[in-house]
Amino acid sequence: MEIIINKHASFEAERRGISEELIKAVVGNPQQKLPSRKGRVILQSRYFDSEESKEMLLRVIGVESLETFNVVTTYRTSKIGKYWMEGR
């Protein structure tokens, strides 16, 4: 699957200190896949952030087709319990 990171997502990822490699890793193998508004999907995975020295959650929001995943935006959060869906 081709992963396309749009201009806004690229800007936000850089501003938030999120690497393109980490985004692609989550898109390629998300721990959770959740529906979102406007026909979008949320892919998310937990990871250990060495800068924060704690477990974080990376959320990648995008539009998925059979051949591509267009990243709309991405962010990381320490509030894993707020977004993590148990049993999924």
VMD Tcl script that builds the backbone (N, CA, C; Angstrom):
set m [mol new atoms 264]
animate dup $m
set s [atomselect $m all]
$s set {name element resname resid chain x y z} {
  {N N MET 1 A 0.841 -1.178 0.000}
  {CA C MET 1 A 0.000 0.000 0.000}
  {C C MET 1 A 0.890 1.246 0.000}
  {N N GLU 2 A 0.568 2.182 -0.860}
  {CA C GLU 2 A 1.312 3.441 -0.915}
  {C C GLU 2 A 0.812 4.364 0.191}
  {N N ILE 3 A 1.743 4.967 0.914}
  {CA C ILE 3 A 1.409 5.906 1.991}
  {C C ILE 3 A 1.753 7.307 1.507}
  {N N ILE 4 A 0.728 8.167 1.460}
  {CA C ILE 4 A 0.901 9.544 1.008}
  {C C ILE 4 A 0.680 10.468 2.203}
  {N N ILE 5 A 1.694 11.239 2.537}
  {CA C ILE 5 A 1.594 12.184 3.647}
  {C C ILE 5 A 1.390 13.567 3.047}
  {N N ASN 6 A 0.190 14.136 3.221}
  {CA C ASN 6 A -0.085 15.431 2.600}
  {C C ASN 6 A 0.704 16.550 3.280}
  {N N LYS 7 A 0.658 17.722 2.677}
  {CA C LYS 7 A 1.453 18.860 3.148}
  {C C LYS 7 A 1.138 19.228 4.601}
  {N N HIS 8 A -0.144 19.284 4.922}
  {CA C HIS 8 A -0.547 19.634 6.286}
  {C C HIS 8 A -0.028 18.598 7.289}
  {N N ALA 9 A -0.203 17.320 6.966}
  {CA C ALA 9 A 0.249 16.252 7.861}
  {C C ALA 9 A 1.762 16.293 8.038}
  {N N SER 10 A 2.477 16.553 6.967}
  {CA C SER 10 A 3.936 16.647 7.029}
  {C C SER 10 A 4.367 17.810 7.923}
  {N N PHE 11 A 3.712 18.947 7.761}
  {CA C PHE 11 A 4.007 20.122 8.586}
  {C C PHE 11 A 3.738 19.837 10.063}
  {N N GLU 12 A 2.566 19.258 10.343}
  {CA C GLU 12 A 2.197 18.962 11.729}
  {C C GLU 12 A 3.123 17.913 12.348}
  {N N ALA 13 A 3.487 16.906 11.585}
  {CA C ALA 13 A 4.389 15.875 12.098}
  {C C ALA 13 A 5.744 16.484 12.459}
  {N N GLU 14 A 6.265 17.320 11.589}
  {CA C GLU 14 A 7.553 17.959 11.868}
  {C C GLU 14 A 7.452 18.868 13.088}
  {N N ARG 15 A 6.385 19.630 13.165}
  {CA C ARG 15 A 6.177 20.543 14.298}
  {C C ARG 15 A 6.053 19.776 15.614}
  {N N ARG 16 A 5.468 18.585 15.544}
  {CA C ARG 16 A 5.241 17.779 16.745}
  {C C ARG 16 A 6.369 16.781 17.020}
  {N N GLY 17 A 7.396 16.782 16.191}
  {CA C GLY 17 A 8.531 15.898 16.407}
  {C C GLY 17 A 8.248 14.438 16.115}
  {N N ILE 18 A 7.387 14.185 15.147}
  {CA C ILE 18 A 7.022 12.818 14.774}
  {C C ILE 18 A 7.699 12.481 13.453}
  {N N SER 19 A 8.462 11.405 13.434}
  {CA C SER 19 A 9.203 11.038 12.225}
  {C C SER 19 A 8.290 10.380 11.183}
  {N N GLU 20 A 8.679 10.542 9.937}
  {CA C GLU 20 A 7.954 9.903 8.842}
  {C C GLU 20 A 8.026 8.385 8.974}
  {N N GLU 21 A 9.139 7.871 9.477}
  {CA C GLU 21 A 9.302 6.434 9.665}
  {C C GLU 21 A 8.289 5.894 10.671}
  {N N LEU 22 A 8.063 6.651 11.751}
  {CA C LEU 22 A 7.099 6.214 12.768}
  {C C LEU 22 A 5.680 6.235 12.196}
  {N N ILE 23 A 5.355 7.260 11.428}
  {CA C ILE 23 A 4.037 7.332 10.782}
  {C C ILE 23 A 3.838 6.130 9.878}
  {N N LYS 24 A 4.826 5.838 9.054}
  {CA C LYS 24 A 4.718 4.714 8.121}
  {C C LYS 24 A 4.631 3.382 8.853}
  {N N ALA 25 A 5.312 3.260 9.983}
  {CA C ALA 25 A 5.251 2.021 10.768}
  {C C ALA 25 A 3.836 1.800 11.310}
  {N N VAL 26 A 3.204 2.863 11.785}
  {CA C VAL 26 A 1.844 2.736 12.320}
  {C C VAL 26 A 0.850 2.444 11.195}
  {N N VAL 27 A 0.990 3.126 10.069}
  {CA C VAL 27 A 0.095 2.872 8.935}
  {C C VAL 27 A 0.277 1.440 8.427}
  {N N GLY 28 A 1.509 0.975 8.384}
  {CA C GLY 28 A 1.796 -0.371 7.883}
  {C C GLY 28 A 1.347 -1.484 8.805}
  {N N ASN 29 A 1.322 -1.208 10.104}
  {CA C ASN 29 A 0.973 -2.247 11.073}
  {C C ASN 29 A 0.357 -1.620 12.326}
  {N N PRO 30 A -0.862 -1.069 12.208}
  {CA C PRO 30 A -1.473 -0.420 13.364}
  {C C PRO 30 A -1.943 -1.436 14.409}
  {N N GLN 31 A -1.865 -1.051 15.671}
  {CA C GLN 31 A -2.396 -1.904 16.729}
  {C C GLN 31 A -3.916 -1.792 16.790}
  {N N GLN 32 A -4.449 -0.637 16.393}
  {CA C GLN 32 A -5.902 -0.449 16.349}
  {C C GLN 32 A -6.282 0.368 15.119}
  {N N LYS 33 A -7.456 0.060 14.595}
  {CA C LYS 33 A -8.017 0.781 13.452}
  {C C LYS 33 A -9.445 1.153 13.825}
  {N N LEU 34 A -9.721 2.462 13.844}
  {CA C LEU 34 A -11.014 2.961 14.298}
  {C C LEU 34 A -11.662 3.835 13.232}
  {N N PRO 35 A -12.984 3.799 13.140}
  {CA C PRO 35 A -13.655 4.690 12.188}
  {C C PRO 35 A -13.618 6.126 12.700}
  {N N SER 36 A -13.698 7.064 11.782}
  {CA C SER 36 A -13.715 8.481 12.126}
  {C C SER 36 A -14.749 9.188 11.283}
  {N N ARG 37 A -14.843 10.493 11.438}
  {CA C ARG 37 A -15.797 11.281 10.671}
  {C C ARG 37 A -15.312 11.488 9.240}
  {N N LYS 38 A -16.197 11.906 8.408}
  {CA C LYS 38 A -15.889 12.299 7.029}
  {C C LYS 38 A -15.245 11.180 6.212}
  {N N GLY 39 A -15.572 9.929 6.528}
  {CA C GLY 39 A -15.020 8.813 5.782}
  {C C GLY 39 A -13.558 8.533 6.073}
  {N N ARG 40 A -13.056 9.092 7.137}
  {CA C ARG 40 A -11.648 8.887 7.503}
  {C C ARG 40 A -11.522 7.709 8.458}
  {N N VAL 41 A -10.278 7.290 8.647}
  {CA C VAL 41 A -9.975 6.194 9.558}
  {C C VAL 41 A -8.844 6.652 10.473}
  {N N ILE 42 A -8.855 6.152 11.703}
  {CA C ILE 42 A -7.790 6.444 12.660}
  {C C ILE 42 A -7.000 5.163 12.882}
  {N N LEU 43 A -5.706 5.229 12.624}
  {CA C LEU 43 A -4.798 4.127 12.907}
  {C C LEU 43 A -3.966 4.558 14.104}
  {N N GLN 44 A -3.846 3.681 15.089}
  {CA C GLN 44 A -3.089 4.076 16.267}
  {C C GLN 44 A -2.292 2.911 16.831}
  {N N SER 45 A -1.173 3.273 17.454}
  {CA C SER 45 A -0.306 2.289 18.090}
  {C C SER 45 A 0.378 2.918 19.293}
  {N N ARG 46 A 0.594 2.090 20.297}
  {CA C ARG 46 A 1.376 2.498 21.458}
  {C C ARG 46 A 2.854 2.315 21.121}
  {N N TYR 47 A 3.682 3.172 21.702}
  {CA C TYR 47 A 5.134 3.028 21.525}
  {C C TYR 47 A 5.831 3.715 22.692}
  {N N PHE 48 A 7.095 3.365 22.902}
  {CA C PHE 48 A 7.870 4.016 23.955}
  {C C PHE 48 A 8.596 5.197 23.347}
  {N N ASP 49 A 8.324 6.379 23.866}
  {CA C ASP 49 A 8.953 7.598 23.379}
  {C C ASP 49 A 10.189 7.865 24.235}
  {N N SER 50 A 11.364 7.767 23.624}
  {CA C SER 50 A 12.605 7.931 24.378}
  {C C SER 50 A 12.813 9.369 24.849}
  {N N GLU 51 A 12.294 10.348 24.118}
  {CA C GLU 51 A 12.429 11.743 24.547}
  {C C GLU 51 A 11.571 12.023 25.781}
  {N N GLU 52 A 10.365 11.460 25.810}
  {CA C GLU 52 A 9.458 11.651 26.944}
  {C C GLU 52 A 9.712 10.626 28.054}
  {N N SER 53 A 10.453 9.573 27.725}
  {CA C SER 53 A 10.748 8.473 28.651}
  {C C SER 53 A 9.483 7.813 29.194}
  {N N LYS 54 A 8.478 7.641 28.296}
  {CA C LYS 54 A 7.247 6.968 28.701}
  {C C LYS 54 A 6.509 6.450 27.473}
  {N N GLU 55 A 5.522 5.615 27.753}
  {CA C GLU 55 A 4.693 5.081 26.681}
  {C C GLU 55 A 3.775 6.182 26.158}
  {N N MET 56 A 3.673 6.250 24.842}
  {CA C MET 56 A 2.833 7.244 24.184}
  {C C MET 56 A 1.950 6.529 23.167}
  {N N LEU 57 A 0.981 7.247 22.649}
  {CA C LEU 57 A 0.093 6.740 21.613}
  {C C LEU 57 A 0.234 7.641 20.394}
  {N N LEU 58 A 0.534 7.039 19.251}
  {CA C LEU 58 A 0.584 7.794 18.006}
  {C C LEU 58 A -0.694 7.521 17.244}
  {N N ARG 59 A -1.398 8.579 16.871}
  {CA C ARG 59 A -2.648 8.469 16.113}
  {C C ARG 59 A -2.414 9.071 14.733}
  {N N VAL 60 A -2.758 8.308 13.716}
  {CA C VAL 60 A -2.621 8.746 12.329}
  {C C VAL 60 A -4.019 8.747 11.717}
  {N N ILE 61 A -4.472 9.916 11.272}
  {CA C ILE 61 A -5.807 10.057 10.697}
  {C C ILE 61 A -5.652 10.215 9.193}
  {N N GLY 62 A -6.435 9.443 8.445}
  {CA C GLY 62 A -6.303 9.514 6.997}
  {C C GLY 62 A -7.484 8.917 6.262}
  {N N VAL 63 A -7.333 8.885 4.954}
  {CA C VAL 63 A -8.341 8.320 4.056}
  {C C VAL 63 A -7.713 7.097 3.405}
  {N N GLU 64 A -8.401 5.965 3.539}
  {CA C GLU 64 A -7.862 4.692 3.058}
  {C C GLU 64 A -8.610 4.224 1.823}
  {N N SER 65 A -7.838 3.743 0.838}
  {CA C SER 65 A -8.422 3.072 -0.317}
  {C C SER 65 A -7.707 1.729 -0.455}
  {N N LEU 66 A -8.038 0.982 -1.468}
  {CA C LEU 66 A -7.384 -0.316 -1.659}
  {C C LEU 66 A -5.890 -0.177 -1.912}
  {N N GLU 67 A -5.483 0.901 -2.576}
  {CA C GLU 67 A -4.087 1.048 -2.978}
  {C C GLU 67 A -3.301 2.083 -2.203}
  {N N THR 68 A -3.983 3.016 -1.532}
  {CA C THR 68 A -3.271 4.100 -0.860}
  {C C THR 68 A -3.848 4.388 0.522}
  {N N PHE 69 A -3.017 5.010 1.345}
  {CA C PHE 69 A -3.463 5.602 2.594}
  {C C PHE 69 A -2.963 7.036 2.582}
  {N N ASN 70 A -3.901 7.986 2.528}
  {CA C ASN 70 A -3.574 9.407 2.510}
  {C C ASN 70 A -3.637 9.950 3.934}
  {N N VAL 71 A -2.483 10.290 4.483}
  {CA C VAL 71 A -2.407 10.811 5.840}
  {C C VAL 71 A -2.880 12.262 5.840}
  {N N VAL 72 A -3.901 12.539 6.662}
  {CA C VAL 72 A -4.458 13.887 6.780}
  {C C VAL 72 A -3.753 14.643 7.909}
  {N N THR 73 A -3.583 13.986 9.056}
  {CA C THR 73 A -2.850 14.573 10.172}
  {C C THR 73 A -2.404 13.467 11.111}
  {N N THR 74 A -1.535 13.815 12.030}
  {CA C THR 74 A -1.033 12.851 13.003}
  {C C THR 74 A -0.647 13.584 14.276}
  {N N TYR 75 A -0.788 12.889 15.398}
  {CA C TYR 75 A -0.339 13.463 16.660}
  {C C TYR 75 A -0.067 12.349 17.645}
  {N N ARG 76 A 0.711 12.679 18.668}
  {CA C ARG 76 A 0.997 11.723 19.728}
  {C C ARG 76 A 0.418 12.267 21.024}
  {N N THR 77 A 0.087 11.352 21.917}
  {CA C THR 77 A -0.501 11.743 23.187}
  {C C THR 77 A -0.086 10.760 24.278}
  {N N SER 78 A -0.022 11.270 25.485}
  {CA C SER 78 A 0.240 10.398 26.638}
  {C C SER 78 A -1.077 9.922 27.249}
  {N N LYS 79 A -2.195 10.461 26.790}
  {CA C LYS 79 A -3.518 10.105 27.319}
  {C C LYS 79 A -4.065 8.862 26.609}
  {N N ILE 80 A -3.349 7.769 26.784}
  {CA C ILE 80 A -3.680 6.528 26.091}
  {C C ILE 80 A -5.089 6.054 26.456}
  {N N GLY 81 A -5.454 6.119 27.733}
  {CA C GLY 81 A -6.763 5.659 28.182}
  {C C GLY 81 A -7.929 6.385 27.529}
  {N N LYS 82 A -7.716 7.615 27.115}
  {CA C LYS 82 A -8.768 8.404 26.478}
  {C C LYS 82 A -9.107 7.875 25.088}
  {N N TYR 83 A -8.110 7.358 24.374}
  {CA C TYR 83 A -8.282 6.974 22.974}
  {C C TYR 83 A -8.244 5.477 22.710}
  {N N TRP 84 A -7.626 4.716 23.630}
  {CA C TRP 84 A -7.454 3.282 23.397}
  {C C TRP 84 A -8.784 2.565 23.600}
  {N N MET 85 A -9.171 1.764 22.638}
  {CA C MET 85 A -10.433 1.026 22.709}
  {C C MET 85 A -10.116 -0.406 23.125}
  {N N GLU 86 A -10.462 -0.745 24.347}
  {CA C GLU 86 A -10.219 -2.103 24.842}
  {C C GLU 86 A -11.036 -3.111 24.041}
  {N N GLY 87 A -10.440 -4.260 23.811}
  {CA C GLY 87 A -11.131 -5.327 23.104}
  {C C GLY 87 A -11.108 -5.183 21.584}
  {N N ARG 88 A -10.333 -4.254 21.060}
  {CA C ARG 88 A -10.247 -4.099 19.600}
  {C C ARG 88 A -8.915 -4.547 19.101}
}
mol reanalyze $m
mol bondsrecalc $m
mol representation Tube
mol addrep $m
